[in-house]
């Protein structure tokens, strides 16, 4: 899933779609242009679909439309969405109705995946300002897993009502870290365990049929201290597949521009992610795609076990595209 600027895709994005066969795209940055110009941008992307590029299979078109500080699309035709903390104050029933409205706005411009809701549980209101990725921006739905589960999944259900796939994130949670993996390296969670109560919102979403889970870019010292989550078979295979029974798309967070990934080459980022059981890699920098593509093809050609993992990932995406 490669980034396209929400105000208009750059040549690198178009090349990723047409030459390197990226099958999915997300609108990044910020656009205040409103629904009509955004629909034109989406159309320019979906217009690349052909037998030669994607085998004629439609693209998933995503964006980050959480609300508050994280709302990519705004302007005429788009609602101004409040932060998750404010959304939570309206209660589950109204939140589901509101989210369906916001989802219909996305669907009207051709966006069919929303990289939301955030199901991370921030440990307390007092800690929230220090929690750089989530609490600092009021992206949390509350401070205990039960409330986060009820309200975050109400948002997810509203998106589904509108025909937009929600992506629950950032498994297994970023509510206990201090730095942000986007701008800091060696970000570690020292508390979350394999059977942590904070996993409840994710497990509830999976039981309710959510087909997308995004993993965070942090290390989890009590789970797999040697590997960041998108390189961890324990987190992606054992915890999501085996423990939670998840059969959908295990999506990475951005693996191309995040500071947490600076120690690895583009090639190794892709090989490590798919090797550990990831399904769909998110890349914010289209110029990284050629090296990633080449590395995956070369290893899949030479290594049958790796090829089987790539094939399994592709089949999972195809099944979700087919509504299975």
N, C-alpha and C positions, 0 to 999 in steps of 0.2 A: 504494500500500500504506500504509494509515493505521494509526496506533498505537491499541491498546486496552489499557487497564490490565489486567494479568494477574489482578488481584483482582476485576475487574468493569468492563465498558465504561461510559464516561461518555456523556452525551447527545450531545456533539459527535462522538464516534466513530459512534454510531448514525445521526446525521444524515448524516455523510459516506458511510455505506454505503447509506442509503435514499434520500436526496434528491440527493446528488451522484454517486451511482453508482460509488463506489470499489469496485473489484472484488476487493480483496485487503486483508488485515489482518494485523497482527502483535501478539503479546502483549508488552507492555513493562513496565518496572519490575521488581519482584520479587514472587513469591508463594510462600509456604511452606505453602499450604493442602493440597497433595497432588493426586492424580489426579482424584478424584471432583468436588471443587469446580471444578477447572480445566476438566474436561469440560463442566460446566454453563455456564461462561463462554463456551467455544468454541461450544456449542450456541446460546447467545443471539445470537452473531454470525452463525453459518451459517444461523440461522433467518430472517435478513433476505433471503435469496436468493429472488427471485421474478422473474416476467416484467417487472414494473414497475421493479425495482431493478437487477438484473444480467442481465436477459434470460434468467433461469433458469440462468445459468452458475455453477458452484460457485466459492466463494472459495478462493484460496490462503490458508492460515492458517499463519503463521510465528511463530518466536520465536528468541531468542538462547540457545541451549543449548550453548555451547562447553565449559563447565566452568571450575573455579577461580573467579575473581572475576566471570566472566561466565556466570552460570547463572540464567535468569529463573525457571524452575519447579523447585521443590523441595518437600519434605514427603512424606507417606506415598505410596508407589508410585513415587516418583522416586529414582533413584540420586544419590548425591553424586559428581559428576564432578570428577576432578582437573584441574589446569591442563594446558594442552597440553604444557608442558615435562615434566611428570610422565607424562602419557599416552605421550610419545615413548619413555620409558625402558622401556616394556613390549614394544616391538618391533611391527612392522607387523601380524603375524598376530593377536596378542592384541588389539591396538588395534582392528582391524576387527571382531572378535567383540564387544568391549566396546561399540563405537559402535553395532553392530546392536541390542544390548540397550537402549542409551539411546534409539535411534531408535524402537524398539517402544513405549517408554514415551510418547514424543511422539505416535505414531500412535494409541495407545489413547485419547487425550483429544481427538483430532481435529486435531492439528497435523500438517501434511503438508510443511512446509518448515522447514529449520533454517538460520538465518543463520550458518553455520559450515561448514567450518573456516577458520581464519586461515592463509593461505599466504604471509604476509609473511616474508621472510628478514631477521632481525636480524643485523647485520654481525658481532657478536662477543659473547661473554659479558660482556666488560668494558664494552661500549657499552650492553648491554641495560638496566641501571637508568636510563640517561639517555633511553632511547627511550620517551617517555611513553605513546603509544597501545598498544604491543605488549609490548616487553621488560620494562617496569616491572611488568606484570601477569602475566608468564610465559605470554603467549598464543602464543608462537612454538614451533614443533616442532623447532627447531634453528638452527644458525648457518651452514649452507651450503645452497644450493638443492637439492642432491641429497637430503639427509636430510629437508628440509622437504617435498619432493615425495613421497618414499616414505611418510612418516608422516602428513602432512596428507591425502594422498589415500587412505590406509588408513581414516582416519576418514570421509572422504567415501563410500568404498565401503561401509562398514558402515551408514551412513545409508541409502544406496540399497537395501541388503539388507533394511532394515526398511520400505521403501516411503515413506521421507521424502527429499525432494529436498535435497541439500546446496547451500549457496551459498558458493562460494569467494571469499575477500576478502583484502585490499582492493586490487584491481588499480589501477596496476601495482606496488603495494607501499608499506608504511609502515615498513619496517624500518630506514630510514636517517634518519628525521626525529627531531627532539627534542621539539617541542611536540605536543600532541594537538589535532586539528581540532575536537573536541567543545567544547573550552573556550578555545581560542586562535585568533586570526585570522592571516592571512598565513603559514600553515604551508607551508614549501617543502622539497622534496627537490631537492638540488643535484647529485646524482650519477647517478640512474637514467636509463638511455638507452633508446631504442626497441628495441634488440636486447640488452637487459641479461641476463646470466646469471640474475639473480633472478626473471626471468619464467618460468623452467622449471617451477616447481610449477603455475602457472596453465595453461601450455600442455599439461602432462601431464593435468591435470584435464579440459581441453576435449577432448583426444584420447580420453579415457576415457568421454566422453559426458555430462559435467556440463552442465546446461542453464541454470545460473544463475551469473553473475559479478557481484560487487559492486565498483564503483569507489570509490576513496578520495575524500576531499574536498580533498586536498592539491594544491598546484602542483608541476609537474615541470619544472624550469628547462631541462633538456637535451632535453625533448620538446616542450613547449608552454608557455613561460614566461608567456604572457599570460592563460591560462585555467586555472581549477581543473579537475581531471579530469572532473567531471560536466558541465562546459560545453565540453569539448574533443573536437571531432570527430576530432582526431589520435589521441587515446587510445581513444575508444569505437568509432569507425568504422574508422580505419586500422589501429590496433594489434590490436583485438579481432576485428573482422569480417574485414578483409583479411589481416593478417599471421597471425593465429591461426586463422582459419577458423571463428570462433564464430558460431553461428546462433541461440542461445538468448536468454535474458532478460538484458539489461544493466541491472542494478539500481543505483540510487543508494544511497549511504549516506544518513543522515538529512539532508534539505535544509531542514528547518523549524526546528530548534532548535540546530543546531551553530553555534558562534561563528564558524567560518570563513566562514559565509554572511551575516554580519550586514550587509554592504555592499549586498546586493541585496534588493529587495522580494519578497514571496511570488510575485507574478505573474511577475517576471523570472526567478526561480529555476526555475519550471516551464517557461517559454518557452525559456530557455537550455538546459535539460537535454534537452527533446524536440527542440529545434532542432539540437542537436549529435549526435543519434542515440541518445539514451537510450531505454530500453524501459519501465521501471517506476520511478516516483518514490516514494521512501520518505519519509513525513512523520510525525514524532514528535508534532506538535501539530495535532490535528484542526481547531482554529480557523483554520488556514491554508488548509484545503481549499477553502472557497468562493471565495476570491480566485484561487487556482490554477486551479480548474475554470472560472471565468468567463473568465480570461485565455486559456486554451488553446482554449476553444470560440470565443471571439471571433476569435482569430487564425486558427484553422483555417477559420472561415467566410469570412474575407476573403482568405486567402493559400493558394492551391492547393498550393504547394510545401511549406508547413508542414503543411497537411492531409494530404498524402501521407506525411509522416513520422509523424504521429499514427496514421494508419491502419496503417502498417507496424508500428508498435509494438504496437498492439492485436492485429493479426493474429499477431504473434510470441507474445504471451501466450496467445491462443486455441489456437495450435498446441501450445504446451507443456502447456496444460490438457488437450488432447486426447491427450497422450502422444506427440507427434511430435517 
